[in-house]
């Protein structure tokens, strides 16, 4: 028997249709990070102008206890407003990573002082995340 490409495909049954549709399940990959107060609630995939993938991590920031106390008078602060903030994060492989969250403005009803919520993983004076070394135990 002469083996040709057609007979090889017939033997391997590469053209056969699957009898059952494959099950499509959603799986999540947990990547450890230094974004301690950030909770990822939604992830989007975009493409940059250069053609690279951009993974947009949307989420919420936890309000730290020190953000709840007025630095002027010591009274309890209330959430007044907020603003969206986007920071560039460490890339994973060839994909760029971006973290987006709402940074809350805190207000003191006692003295009228306002300040923005602290972002512990933001690099000072930059719009990037900062990797801080963990303390040795």
Secondary structure as UniProt FT lines:
FT   HELIX           5..12
FT   TURN            13..15
FT   TURN            36..37
FT   STRAND          38..47
FT   TURN            49..50
FT   STRAND          53..61
FT   HELIX           65..68
FT   TURN            71..73
FT   STRAND          78..92
FT   TURN            93..94
FT   STRAND          95..107
FT   TURN            109..111
FT   STRAND          114..116
FT   TURN            120..121
FT   TURN            124..125
FT   STRAND          128..129
//
